[in-house]
């Protein structure tokens, strides 16, 4: 499915790390991912961004973001 392919662009590393503790092979990407992982949670198999003063924000792939913006 096309939406799932787009999801793998930026959300897959976060999901892989949060669910399976898998890090990307690139050392710099792995370091950045570990630094940013506390900003994300998995809830009902969806990636959500945690903010201090706002509710959980649902992470969208490009197709979903385009739909929301229209």
C-alpha positions, 0 to 999 in steps of 0.5 A: 500500500502506498501510505505504508511505503511513505510511512517508512520514510521517517516514522519507521526508525522511531517505530522500530526503536520504540517497539523492537529496540532496533537502531539504524546501522548509521552511527549518527542516525542512531545517536540522533534517534536515541536523543529524540526517542523520548519525544515519541510514544506508540499507542494503538500501533500509532506513533504519537509525539509527546509535548509538555503543554499540548495533547499527544500529536499524531504523526502523519505520513506525507499522504495523510498530511496532504489530505489534512492540509487540503 
